[in-house]
């Protein structure tokens, strides 16, 4: 059974087929269709209950690479992991990477993913030069931002609904090293976070903050944490190779290992970890993808799975809104290992349904605990709505149609580009 | 350690062979890839040329052939020898399909076809190329068999027969070529998530990704292993399966 990373919802599909080659007509399986790459989204944007999934993992061929210009063309099932194994030794880096490198290029376009460098580089779609889109009428569109801006804007962030993305041409970014210069610093309140962020953002292309969402800080409110900044190093540290030490969660615990007790302890210890205010060399893998070293980390939440809640609040509402969200979460006692706060930059995302926009984005994981979790989300939704914010479709298994439409006002314009034979669980849910 | 600098891959668009070819291309090897479908072969060659920094197509070559048809073998082997020069380090035989046992049970034709695609055609190619390796006195011949060849089971014994026949042939060939310094490697993958096994429930610890199998294949070829179960734990599983007495085994639903 194919599930998404958070294992909610659990659904059955009418058919699942693996696409083995491009230049093929769409397979004859029950409609509607949906492409499914690595299944790393959290919810039902990558699921198509009672309909069909087209697995794209075998569409992973490189097509062309210009080593002088850093321009790469590949099939859309290629993962960022495979891309980086190839490109980093050759001095090129993906322009934008999300928190895991186990996503496909097609998925990165469909969710118009963002990374810790959003305030410098914008979203993934900004760097996409072209892609091909196979439609159910048999046509294959060559889409570029210049020649077919409407199809480009519909498909970037378009959740795979405009057709099958087959090939992608991506502009990579030059790097001189596989290592990064990185620093970290504790902050004892949200107020200090905003000060740190204002200081760091110009000089450091990658920034992110982890928030202790359970234990109060200096001002008596939740909002203390650790701020990290990094940039690609210009040299390799002498004599230091890097080998990722893989760990794994071998099986599903019968109940979630994430509970009040473990969360409070974890957050406290994490806050107390040594920080490194002076920049030092860190390999890009642990800095950009700390969780990728723990295979199947989603299993710690047990069989019931978990939710991720990621919202963006516009600049004028960000300070008060983030504090209100954290206060609400702390009061509920339901916390998260992974509370991540990041300020988005001004660079506009190209998609009609792109999630990144100026403001601050907060992401948290919550174990599925039925009614108490739903009550908490209702409170958080109210704060997001009040602030004119939006929830991230790629991290959503439960937002209401009203919240979706409020957060993505171009949804009606987008709907006219949806392929009549493509759909997803998410789309049917928010359009109902 | 055997060099894998000039390698011919027969059935190169199969998932496992593609993973092997990609790894070799990334190491800068010269490759000759044989496959049946023109578009898929072109896609693979383009992919390998990017990975191997071979923009002017000097190291990565390919040709079309339906290798289940033994009449194609002579010309293809000649082309490969021309493209890579006469000092080919290694060959990997990787074509095949997974016939439906229920269909074979109802059809003599389907049974013989499955034996040809997965067994006799591979043996025909081995018989053709062995003298060249013997004459040169070095190199590696590797072929993908299957754990299914270790014991006949009602669920896939036609496929198992073909792979068992191949394994026995390789055993004899290994014995013959040992005296010329040529390594013959029998590869026995277990359950692999490839298009061939689509439709199975492929969750669980026994299922492996093609990249992992490819890694094991390259190690076995470099080291000149005789028989390699991939991943390694299949040796244990198949040892137990082989040890079950036949009067019991025939009563099992495997």
Interface residues (C-beta under 8 A of the other chain):
Chain A: X1 X17 X18 X20 X21 X22 X23 X58 X61 X62 X63 X64 X65 X67 X75 X86
Chain B: X15 X26 X37 X39 X40 X43 X44 X46 X47 X50 X51 X53 X195 X198 X203
